[in-house]
Amino acid sequence: MRLVLRVPEAIQIKNEPAILIDLKDQPFGKTRIEFTSLMVSGLPQGAAVQSFAPRNIDFNLAEVKRLEVDVTNPKIIDLAEDLEVTERKLNLEKVSTVIRERYWKSSRKLESLPVSLAEIREPGDYVLPVKLNLPATVELEEGMELTIQVKIESKQTNP
């Protein structure tokens, strides 16, 4: 975006001007905003807007939803052959999300990415982070941490 200003020589612009767009009365869906000089803030007295390039902007305005969404149990991978997972439990069955998608199905689950146990060499109880395969329109609420607790034991060998 380019903003062309007319500024008298005696005036110096110390801060970058900002273009403020009020979206509160805009409908959801495809939207076009025409830029006007009333949207520009931070101009020193005596400066004026000459033009904008482009003169408008097109975008989709999506409603933000806050939802509790189910997560899938992650696949456990890369466990040493002499060990086995005997118990596993996610710390959360649902996560708090911010969704910017118009048609989110309430039955939809967020997919957990596989959890690698390649670094585990001994039996024990472990708590490991779980990452989610989040669509671009979904983000976790701030502070949400998903973990899985696993109990690892030595495999029983048959005599």
VEXNUBA-237605 format. One record per atom (N, C-alpha, C, CB): chain; atom name; x, y negated, z negated. Coordinates in steps of 0.2 Angstrom, whole numbers. Glycine has a CB too. Layout:
// VEXNUBA-237605
<"A" "CA" <X Y Z>>
...
***
This chain:
// VEXNUBA-237605
<"A" "N" <4 6 0>>
<"A" "CA" <0 0 0>>
<"A" "C" <4 -6 0>>
<"A" "CB" <-5 0 -6>>
<"A" "N" <2 -11 4>>
<"A" "CA" <6 -17 4>>
<"A" "C" <1 -23 3>>
<"A" "CB" <9 -18 11>>
<"A" "N" <4 -27 -2>>
<"A" "CA" <0 -33 -4>>
<"A" "C" <4 -39 -2>>
<"A" "CB" <-1 -33 -12>>
<"A" "N" <1 -44 2>>
<"A" "CA" <5 -50 5>>
<"A" "C" <2 -56 1>>
<"A" "CB" <4 -51 13>>
<"A" "N" <7 -59 -2>>
<"A" "CA" <5 -65 -6>>
<"A" "C" <8 -71 -3>>
<"A" "CB" <8 -64 -13>>
<"A" "N" <5 -77 -5>>
<"A" "CA" <7 -84 -3>>
<"A" "C" <9 -87 -10>>
<"A" "CB" <1 -88 1>>
<"A" "N" <15 -88 -10>>
<"A" "CA" <18 -91 -17>>
<"A" "C" <22 -97 -15>>
<"A" "CB" <22 -85 -20>>
<"A" "N" <21 -103 -18>>
<"A" "CA" <25 -109 -18>>
<"A" "C" <32 -107 -20>>
<"A" "CB" <22 -115 -22>>
<"A" "N" <37 -111 -17>>
<"A" "CA" <44 -109 -18>>
<"A" "C" <46 -110 -25>>
<"A" "CB" <48 -114 -14>>
<"A" "N" <43 -115 -29>>
<"A" "CA" <44 -117 -36>>
<"A" "C" <42 -111 -40>>
<"A" "CB" <41 -123 -38>>
<"A" "N" <38 -107 -38>>
<"A" "CA" <35 -101 -43>>
<"A" "C" <39 -95 -42>>
<"A" "CB" <28 -100 -42>>
<"A" "N" <41 -92 -47>>
<"A" "CA" <44 -85 -47>>
<"A" "C" <40 -80 -50>>
<"A" "CB" <51 -85 -51>>
<"A" "N" <39 -75 -47>>
<"A" "CA" <35 -69 -49>>
<"A" "C" <39 -65 -54>>
<"A" "CB" <32 -65 -43>>
<"A" "N" <38 -65 -60>>
<"A" "CA" <42 -61 -65>>
<"A" "C" <40 -54 -65>>
<"A" "CB" <42 -64 -72>>
<"A" "N" <33 -53 -65>>
<"A" "CA" <30 -46 -66>>
<"A" "C" <27 -44 -59>>
<"A" "CB" <25 -45 -72>>
<"A" "N" <27 -37 -58>>
<"A" "CA" <23 -35 -52>>
<"A" "C" <16 -36 -53>>
<"A" "CB" <25 -28 -51>>
<"A" "N" <12 -38 -48>>
<"A" "CA" <5 -39 -49>>
<"A" "C" <2 -32 -48>>
<"A" "CB" <2 -43 -43>>
<"A" "N" <-4 -31 -51>>
<"A" "CA" <-7 -25 -51>>
<"A" "C" <-14 -25 -48>>
<"A" "CB" <-8 -22 -59>>
<"A" "N" <-16 -20 -45>>
<"A" "CA" <-23 -20 -42>>
<"A" "C" <-27 -16 -46>>
<"A" "CB" <-23 -17 -34>>
<"A" "N" <-33 -19 -49>>
<"A" "CA" <-37 -15 -54>>
<"A" "C" <-44 -13 -50>>
<"A" "CB" <-38 -19 -60>>
<"A" "N" <-45 -7 -50>>
<"A" "CA" <-51 -5 -47>>
<"A" "C" <-56 -2 -52>>
<"A" "CB" <-50 1 -42>>
<"A" "N" <-62 -5 -53>>
<"A" "CA" <-67 -2 -57>>
<"A" "C" <-71 3 -54>>
<"A" "CB" <-71 -8 -60>>
<"A" "N" <-71 9 -57>>
<"A" "CA" <-75 15 -53>>
<"A" "C" <-81 17 -57>>
<"A" "CB" <-70 21 -53>>
<"A" "N" <-83 13 -62>>
<"A" "CA" <-89 15 -67>>
<"A" "C" <-95 15 -63>>
<"A" "CB" <-89 11 -73>>
<"A" "N" <-96 11 -58>>
<"A" "CA" <-103 11 -54>>
<"A" "C" <-102 15 -48>>
<"A" "CB" <-105 4 -53>>
<"A" "N" <-97 18 -46>>
<"A" "CA" <-96 22 -40>>
<"A" "C" <-99 29 -41>>
<"A" "CB" <-88 23 -38>>
<"A" "N" <-102 31 -35>>
<"A" "CA" <-105 38 -35>>
<"A" "C" <-100 43 -35>>
<"A" "CB" <-111 39 -30>>
<"A" "N" <-101 49 -37>>
<"A" "CA" <-96 55 -36>>
<"A" "C" <-97 57 -29>>
<"A" "CB" <-98 61 -41>>
<"A" "N" <-91 59 -26>>
<"A" "CA" <-91 61 -19>>
<"A" "C" <-86 57 -15>>
<"A" "CB" <-98 61 -16>>
<"A" "N" <-87 57 -9>>
<"A" "CA" <-83 52 -4>>
<"A" "C" <-84 45 -6>>
<"A" "CB" <-84 54 3>>
<"A" "N" <-79 41 -7>>
<"A" "CA" <-80 34 -8>>
<"A" "C" <-75 30 -4>>
<"A" "CB" <-79 33 -16>>
<"A" "N" <-77 24 -3>>
<"A" "CA" <-72 19 1>>
<"A" "C" <-72 13 -4>>
<"A" "CB" <-74 18 8>>
<"A" "N" <-66 11 -5>>
<"A" "CA" <-65 4 -9>>
<"A" "C" <-62 -1 -4>>
<"A" "CB" <-61 5 -16>>
<"A" "N" <-65 -7 -4>>
<"A" "CA" <-62 -12 0>>
<"A" "C" <-59 -16 -5>>
<"A" "CB" <-68 -16 4>>
<"A" "N" <-52 -18 -3>>
<"A" "CA" <-48 -22 -8>>
<"A" "C" <-50 -29 -7>>
<"A" "CB" <-41 -21 -6>>
<"A" "N" <-51 -33 -13>>
<"A" "CA" <-52 -40 -13>>
<"A" "C" <-47 -43 -17>>
<"A" "CB" <-59 -42 -15>>
<"A" "N" <-46 -50 -17>>
<"A" "CA" <-41 -54 -21>>
<"A" "C" <-44 -54 -28>>
<"A" "CB" <-41 -61 -18>>
<"A" "N" <-50 -53 -29>>
<"A" "CA" <-52 -52 -36>>
<"A" "C" <-50 -46 -40>>
<"A" "CB" <-60 -52 -37>>
<"A" "N" <-47 -41 -36>>
<"A" "CA" <-45 -35 -40>>
<"A" "C" <-37 -36 -42>>
<"A" "CB" <-45 -29 -35>>
<"A" "N" <-34 -41 -40>>
<"A" "CA" <-27 -42 -41>>
<"A" "C" <-26 -46 -48>>
<"A" "CB" <-23 -46 -35>>
<"A" "N" <-22 -43 -52>>
<"A" "CA" <-21 -46 -58>>
<"A" "C" <-13 -47 -59>>
<"A" "CB" <-23 -42 -64>>
<"A" "N" <-11 -52 -63>>
<"A" "CA" <-4 -53 -65>>
<"A" "C" <-1 -58 -60>>
<"A" "CB" <-1 -47 -64>>
<"A" "N" <-5 -62 -56>>
<"A" "CA" <-2 -67 -52>>
<"A" "C" <-1 -73 -56>>
<"A" "CB" <-6 -68 -46>>
<"A" "N" <5 -77 -55>>
<"A" "CA" <6 -83 -58>>
<"A" "C" <1 -88 -55>>
<"A" "CB" <13 -85 -57>>
<"A" "N" <0 -93 -58>>
<"A" "CA" <-4 -99 -56>>
<"A" "C" <-1 -102 -50>>
<"A" "CB" <-6 -104 -61>>
<"A" "N" <-5 -103 -45>>
<"A" "CA" <-3 -106 -38>>
<"A" "C" <-1 -100 -33>>
<"A" "CB" <4 -109 -40>>
<"A" "N" <-1 -94 -35>>
<"A" "CA" <0 -89 -30>>
<"A" "C" <-7 -86 -28>>
<"A" "CB" <4 -83 -33>>
<"A" "N" <-7 -84 -21>>
<"A" "CA" <-13 -82 -19>>
<"A" "C" <-12 -76 -14>>
<"A" "CB" <-17 -87 -14>>
<"A" "N" <-18 -71 -14>>
<"A" "CA" <-17 -65 -10>>
<"A" "C" <-19 -67 -3>>
<"A" "CB" <-22 -60 -12>>
<"A" "N" <-14 -65 2>>
<"A" "CA" <-16 -67 9>>
<"A" "C" <-19 -61 12>>
<"A" "CB" <-9 -69 13>>
<"A" "N" <-16 -55 11>>
<"A" "CA" <-19 -49 14>>
<"A" "C" <-17 -42 11>>
<"A" "CB" <-17 -48 22>>
<"A" "N" <-21 -37 12>>
<"A" "CA" <-19 -30 10>>
<"A" "C" <-18 -26 16>>
<"A" "CB" <-25 -27 5>>
<"A" "N" <-14 -21 15>>
<"A" "CA" <-13 -16 21>>
<"A" "C" <-12 -9 17>>
<"A" "CB" <-7 -18 25>>
<"A" "N" <-16 -5 18>>
<"A" "CA" <-23 -5 22>>
<"A" "C" <-28 -10 18>>
<"A" "CB" <-26 2 23>>
<"A" "N" <-33 -11 21>>
<"A" "CA" <-38 -16 18>>
<"A" "C" <-43 -12 14>>
<"A" "CB" <-42 -19 24>>
<"A" "N" <-43 -5 14>>
<"A" "CA" <-47 -1 10>>
<"A" "C" <-44 6 9>>
<"A" "CB" <-54 0 13>>
<"A" "N" <-47 10 4>>
<"A" "CA" <-44 16 3>>
<"A" "C" <-50 21 2>>
<"A" "CB" <-40 16 -4>>
<"A" "N" <-50 27 5>>
<"A" "CA" <-55 32 5>>
<"A" "C" <-52 38 0>>
<"A" "CB" <-56 35 12>>
<"A" "N" <-57 40 -4>>
<"A" "CA" <-55 46 -8>>
<"A" "C" <-61 49 -11>>
<"A" "CB" <-51 43 -14>>
<"A" "N" <-60 55 -14>>
<"A" "CA" <-66 59 -17>>
<"A" "C" <-66 57 -24>>
<"A" "CB" <-66 66 -15>>
<"A" "N" <-71 55 -27>>
<"A" "CA" <-72 54 -34>>
<"A" "C" <-75 60 -37>>
<"A" "CB" <-76 47 -36>>
<"A" "N" <-72 63 -42>>
<"A" "CA" <-75 69 -45>>
<"A" "C" <-76 68 -52>>
<"A" "CB" <-70 75 -44>>
<"A" "N" <-82 71 -54>>
<"A" "CA" <-84 71 -61>>
<"A" "C" <-79 75 -66>>
<"A" "CB" <-91 73 -62>>
<"A" "N" <-77 72 -71>>
<"A" "CA" <-73 76 -76>>
<"A" "C" <-77 80 -81>>
<"A" "CB" <-67 71 -80>>
<"A" "N" <-76 86 -81>>
<"A" "CA" <-79 91 -86>>
<"A" "C" <-75 93 -91>>
<"A" "CB" <-83 96 -82>>
<"A" "N" <-77 94 -97>>
<"A" "CA" <-73 97 -103>>
<"A" "C" <-76 103 -104>>
<"A" "CB" <-72 92 -109>>
<"A" "N" <-73 109 -103>>
<"A" "CA" <-76 116 -104>>
<"A" "C" <-72 120 -107>>
<"A" "CB" <-78 119 -97>>
<"A" "N" <-75 125 -111>>
<"A" "CA" <-71 131 -114>>
<"A" "C" <-71 136 -109>>
<"A" "CB" <-74 133 -121>>
<"A" "N" <-66 139 -106>>
<"A" "CA" <-65 143 -101>>
<"A" "C" <-62 150 -103>>
<"A" "CB" <-62 140 -95>>
<"A" "N" <-65 156 -102>>
<"A" "CA" <-62 162 -103>>
<"A" "C" <-55 163 -99>>
<"A" "CB" <-66 168 -102>>
<"A" "N" <-50 167 -102>>
<"A" "CA" <-44 168 -99>>
<"A" "C" <-43 176 -99>>
<"A" "CB" <-38 165 -103>>
<"A" "N" <-40 178 -94>>
<"A" "CA" <-39 185 -93>>
<"A" "C" <-33 187 -97>>
<"A" "CB" <-37 187 -85>>
<"A" "N" <-33 193 -99>>
<"A" "CA" <-27 196 -103>>
<"A" "C" <-21 197 -98>>
<"A" "CB" <-29 203 -106>>
<"A" "N" <-15 195 -99>>
<"A" "CA" <-10 195 -95>>
<"A" "C" <-7 202 -94>>
<"A" "CB" <-4 191 -97>>
<"A" "N" <-4 204 -88>>
<"A" "CA" <-1 210 -87>>
<"A" "C" <6 210 -90>>
<"A" "CB" <-1 212 -79>>
<"A" "N" <8 215 -93>>
<"A" "CA" <14 216 -96>>
<"A" "C" <19 219 -91>>
<"A" "CB" <14 220 -103>>
<"A" "N" <25 216 -90>>
<"A" "CA" <29 218 -85>>
<"A" "C" <37 219 -88>>
<"A" "CB" <29 214 -79>>
<"A" "N" <41 222 -85>>
<"A" "CA" <48 223 -86>>
<"A" "C" <50 225 -93>>
<"A" "CB" <51 216 -86>>
<"A" "N" <46 230 -96>>
<"A" "CA" <47 233 -102>>
<"A" "C" <52 239 -101>>
<"A" "CB" <41 235 -106>>
<"A" "N" <57 239 -106>>
<"A" "CA" <62 245 -105>>
<"A" "C" <58 251 -106>>
<"A" "CB" <67 244 -111>>
<"A" "N" <61 256 -102>>
<"A" "CA" <58 263 -101>>
<"A" "C" <57 267 -108>>
<"A" "CB" <62 267 -96>>
<"A" "N" <61 265 -113>>
<"A" "CA" <61 269 -119>>
<"A" "C" <56 266 -124>>
<"A" "CB" <68 270 -122>>
<"A" "N" <53 260 -122>>
<"A" "CA" <48 256 -126>>
<"A" "C" <41 256 -123>>
<"A" "CB" <51 249 -127>>
<"A" "N" <36 255 -128>>
<"A" "CA" <29 255 -126>>
<"A" "C" <26 249 -130>>
<"A" "CB" <26 261 -126>>
<"A" "N" <21 246 -127>>
<"A" "CA" <16 242 -130>>
<"A" "C" <11 246 -133>>
<"A" "CB" <14 236 -125>>
<"A" "N" <10 245 -140>>
<"A" "CA" <5 249 -144>>
<"A" "C" <-1 244 -146>>
<"A" "CB" <8 252 -150>>
<"A" "N" <0 238 -146>>
<"A" "CA" <-5 233 -148>>
<"A" "C" <-3 227 -144>>
<"A" "CB" <-6 232 -155>>
<"A" "N" <-9 223 -142>>
<"A" "CA" <-8 217 -139>>
<"A" "C" <-14 212 -140>>
<"A" "CB" <-7 217 -131>>
<"A" "N" <-13 206 -142>>
<"A" "CA" <-19 202 -143>>
<"A" "C" <-17 194 -141>>
<"A" "CB" <-21 202 -151>>
<"A" "N" <-22 191 -137>>
<"A" "CA" <-21 184 -136>>
<"A" "C" <-23 180 -142>>
<"A" "CB" <-25 182 -130>>
<"A" "N" <-20 175 -143>>
<"A" "CA" <-22 170 -149>>
<"A" "C" <-28 167 -147>>
<"A" "CB" <-16 165 -150>>
<"A" "N" <-30 166 -141>>
<"A" "CA" <-36 163 -139>>
<"A" "C" <-40 167 -133>>
<"A" "CB" <-35 155 -137>>
<"A" "N" <-46 168 -134>>
<"A" "CA" <-50 171 -128>>
<"A" "C" <-52 166 -123>>
<"A" "CB" <-56 175 -131>>
<"A" "N" <-53 159 -126>>
<"A" "CA" <-55 154 -122>>
<"A" "C" <-50 148 -123>>
<"A" "CB" <-63 152 -123>>
<"A" "N" <-50 144 -118>>
<"A" "CA" <-45 138 -118>>
<"A" "C" <-50 132 -117>>
<"A" "CB" <-39 138 -114>>
<"A" "N" <-48 126 -120>>
<"A" "CA" <-51 120 -118>>
<"A" "C" <-48 117 -112>>
<"A" "CB" <-51 115 -125>>
<"A" "N" <-52 115 -107>>
<"A" "CA" <-50 112 -101>>
<"A" "C" <-53 106 -99>>
<"A" "CB" <-51 117 -96>>
<"A" "N" <-50 102 -95>>
<"A" "CA" <-52 97 -91>>
<"A" "C" <-53 99 -84>>
<"A" "CB" <-48 90 -92>>
<"A" "N" <-59 99 -81>>
<"A" "CA" <-60 101 -74>>
<"A" "C" <-62 95 -70>>
<"A" "CB" <-65 107 -74>>
<"A" "N" <-59 94 -64>>
<"A" "CA" <-61 89 -60>>
<"A" "C" <-63 93 -53>>
<"A" "CB" <-55 84 -58>>
<"A" "N" <-68 97 -54>>
<"A" "CA" <-71 101 -48>>
<"A" "C" <-78 100 -49>>
<"A" "CB" <-68 108 -48>>
<"A" "N" <-82 99 -43>>
<"A" "CA" <-89 98 -43>>
<"A" "C" <-93 104 -45>>
<"A" "CB" <-91 95 -37>>
<"A" "N" <-91 110 -42>>
<"A" "CA" <-95 116 -42>>
<"A" "C" <-91 121 -46>>
<"A" "CB" <-97 118 -35>>
<"A" "N" <-90 120 -52>>
<"A" "CA" <-86 125 -56>>
<"A" "C" <-91 130 -59>>
<"A" "CB" <-82 122 -62>>
<"A" "N" <-90 137 -57>>
<"A" "CA" <-95 142 -60>>
<"A" "C" <-93 144 -67>>
<"A" "CB" <-94 148 -55>>
<"A" "N" <-98 144 -71>>
<"A" "CA" <-97 145 -78>>
<"A" "C" <-94 152 -80>>
<"A" "CB" <-103 144 -82>>
<"A" "N" <-95 157 -75>>
<"A" "CA" <-93 164 -76>>
<"A" "C" <-85 164 -74>>
<"A" "CB" <-97 168 -72>>
<"A" "N" <-83 159 -71>>
<"A" "CA" <-76 159 -68>>
<"A" "C" <-71 160 -74>>
<"A" "CB" <-74 153 -64>>
<"A" "N" <-66 164 -73>>
<"A" "CA" <-60 165 -78>>
<"A" "C" <-54 162 -76>>
<"A" "CB" <-59 172 -81>>
<"A" "N" <-49 160 -80>>
<"A" "CA" <-43 157 -78>>
<"A" "C" <-38 163 -79>>
<"A" "CB" <-40 151 -83>>
<"A" "N" <-34 164 -74>>
<"A" "CA" <-30 170 -73>>
<"A" "C" <-23 169 -77>>
<"A" "CB" <-29 172 -66>>
<"A" "N" <-21 174 -81>>
<"A" "CA" <-15 173 -85>>
<"A" "C" <-10 176 -80>>
<"A" "CB" <-15 177 -91>>
<"A" "N" <-4 173 -80>>
<"A" "CA" <2 176 -76>>
<"A" "C" <5 181 -80>>
<"A" "CB" <7 170 -75>>
<"A" "N" <8 186 -77>>
<"A" "CA" <12 192 -80>>
<"A" "C" <17 189 -85>>
<"A" "CB" <15 196 -75>>
<"A" "N" <17 193 -91>>
<"A" "CA" <22 191 -96>>
<"A" "C" <28 196 -96>>
<"A" "CB" <19 191 -103>>
<"A" "N" <34 194 -95>>
<"A" "CA" <40 198 -94>>
<"A" "C" <42 200 -101>>
<"A" "CB" <45 195 -90>>
<"A" "N" <44 206 -102>>
<"A" "CA" <47 209 -109>>
<"A" "C" <54 211 -107>>
<"A" "CB" <43 214 -112>>
<"A" "N" <57 208 -102>>
<"A" "CA" <64 211 -100>>
<"A" "C" <69 209 -105>>
<"A" "CB" <66 207 -94>>
<"A" "N" <68 204 -109>>
<"A" "CA" <73 203 -115>>
<"A" "C" <72 207 -121>>
<"A" "CB" <72 195 -116>>
<"A" "N" <67 210 -122>>
<"A" "CA" <65 214 -128>>
<"A" "C" <69 221 -127>>
<"A" "CB" <58 215 -129>>
<"A" "N" <73 222 -132>>
<"A" "CA" <77 229 -132>>
<"A" "C" <75 233 -138>>
<"A" "CB" <84 227 -132>>
<"A" "N" <71 230 -143>>
<"A" "CA" <70 234 -149>>
<"A" "C" <63 234 -151>>
<"A" "CB" <74 231 -155>>
<"A" "N" <60 239 -155>>
<"A" "CA" <53 239 -157>>
<"A" "C" <52 233 -162>>
<"A" "CB" <52 246 -161>>
<"A" "N" <46 231 -162>>
<"A" "CA" <45 225 -167>>
<"A" "C" <38 222 -164>>
<"A" "CB" <50 220 -167>>
<"A" "N" <37 217 -168>>
<"A" "CA" <31 212 -167>>
<"A" "C" <34 206 -164>>
<"A" "CB" <27 211 -173>>
<"A" "N" <31 204 -158>>
<"A" "CA" <33 198 -154>>
<"A" "C" <27 194 -153>>
<"A" "CB" <37 200 -148>>
<"A" "N" <28 187 -153>>
<"A" "CA" <23 182 -150>>
<"A" "C" <27 179 -144>>
<"A" "CB" <21 177 -156>>
<"A" "N" <23 179 -139>>
<"A" "CA" <26 176 -132>>
<"A" "C" <21 171 -129>>
<"A" "CB" <28 182 -127>>
<"A" "N" <24 166 -126>>
<"A" "CA" <20 161 -122>>
<"A" "C" <17 165 -116>>
<"A" "CB" <24 155 -120>>
<"A" "N" <10 162 -115>>
<"A" "CA" <7 165 -109>>
<"A" "C" <5 159 -105>>
<"A" "CB" <0 168 -111>>
<"A" "N" <7 159 -98>>
<"A" "CA" <6 154 -94>>
<"A" "C" <0 156 -89>>
<"A" "CB" <12 152 -89>>
<"A" "N" <-4 151 -87>>
<"A" "CA" <-10 152 -83>>
<"A" "C" <-9 149 -76>>
<"A" "CB" <-16 148 -86>>
<"A" "N" <-12 153 -72>>
<"A" "CA" <-12 151 -65>>
<"A" "C" <-18 146 -64>>
<"A" "CB" <-13 157 -60>>
<"A" "N" <-16 140 -65>>
<"A" "CA" <-21 134 -65>>
<"A" "C" <-22 131 -58>>
<"A" "CB" <-20 129 -70>>
<"A" "N" <-29 131 -56>>
<"A" "CA" <-30 127 -50>>
<"A" "C" <-28 120 -50>>
<"A" "CB" <-38 128 -47>>
<"A" "N" <-27 117 -45>>
<"A" "CA" <-25 110 -45>>
<"A" "C" <-30 105 -49>>
<"A" "CB" <-24 107 -38>>
<"A" "N" <-36 107 -49>>
<"A" "CA" <-42 103 -52>>
<"A" "C" <-43 105 -59>>
<"A" "CB" <-48 105 -48>>
<"A" "N" <-39 109 -62>>
<"A" "CA" <-40 111 -69>>
<"A" "C" <-33 109 -73>>
<"A" "CB" <-42 118 -70>>
<"A" "N" <-34 107 -79>>
<"A" "CA" <-28 106 -83>>
<"A" "C" <-31 108 -91>>
<"A" "CB" <-25 99 -83>>
<"A" "N" <-26 110 -94>>
<"A" "CA" <-27 112 -101>>
<"A" "C" <-28 105 -105>>
<"A" "CB" <-22 117 -104>>
<"A" "N" <-32 105 -110>>
<"A" "CA" <-33 100 -115>>
<"A" "C" <-26 99 -118>>
<"A" "CB" <-38 101 -120>>
<"A" "N" <-24 93 -120>>
<"A" "CA" <-17 92 -123>>
<"A" "C" <-17 96 -130>>
<"A" "CB" <-16 85 -125>>
<"A" "N" <-11 99 -131>>
<"A" "CA" <-10 103 -137>>
<"A" "C" <-12 111 -136>>
<"A" "CB" <-13 100 -142>>
<"A" "N" <-15 113 -131>>
<"A" "CA" <-18 120 -130>>
<"A" "C" <-11 124 -129>>
<"A" "CB" <-23 120 -125>>
<"A" "N" <-10 129 -133>>
<"A" "CA" <-5 134 -132>>
<"A" "C" <-8 141 -132>>
<"A" "CB" <1 133 -137>>
<"A" "N" <-7 145 -127>>
<"A" "CA" <-9 151 -126>>
<"A" "C" <-3 156 -127>>
<"A" "CB" <-12 153 -119>>
<"A" "N" <-4 161 -132>>
<"A" "CA" <1 166 -133>>
<"A" "C" <-2 173 -134>>
<"A" "CB" <5 164 -140>>
<"A" "N" <3 178 -133>>
<"A" "CA" <0 184 -134>>
<"A" "C" <5 188 -140>>
<"A" "CB" <1 189 -127>>
<"A" "N" <2 191 -144>>
<"A" "CA" <6 195 -149>>
<"A" "C" <6 202 -147>>
<"A" "CB" <2 194 -156>>
<"A" "N" <12 205 -146>>
<"A" "CA" <13 212 -144>>
<"A" "C" <16 216 -150>>
<"A" "CB" <16 212 -137>>
<"A" "N" <14 222 -150>>
<"A" "CA" <18 227 -155>>
<"A" "C" <21 232 -150>>
<"A" "CB" <13 230 -160>>
<"A" "N" <28 232 -151>>
<"A" "CA" <32 236 -147>>
<"A" "C" <35 242 -151>>
<"A" "CB" <38 232 -143>>
<"A" "N" <34 248 -149>>
<"A" "CA" <37 254 -152>>
<"A" "C" <41 258 -147>>
<"A" "CB" <31 258 -155>>
<"A" "N" <45 262 -150>>
<"A" "CA" <49 267 -146>>
<"A" "C" <44 272 -144>>
<"A" "CB" <55 270 -150>>
<"A" "N" <45 274 -137>>
<"A" "CA" <41 280 -134>>
<"A" "C" <42 286 -138>>
<"A" "CB" <42 281 -127>>
<"A" "N" <37 290 -139>>
<"A" "CA" <38 296 -142>>
<"A" "C" <40 301 -137>>
<"A" "CB" <31 299 -146>>
<"A" "N" <45 305 -138>>
<"A" "CA" <48 310 -134>>
<"A" "C" <45 317 -136>>
<"A" "CB" <56 310 -133>>
<"A" "N" <43 321 -131>>
<"A" "CA" <41 328 -132>>
<"A" "C" <47 332 -133>>
<"A" "CB" <36 330 -126>>
<"A" "N" <47 337 -138>>
<"A" "CA" <53 341 -139>>
<"A" "C" <53 347 -134>>
<"A" "CB" <52 344 -146>>
***
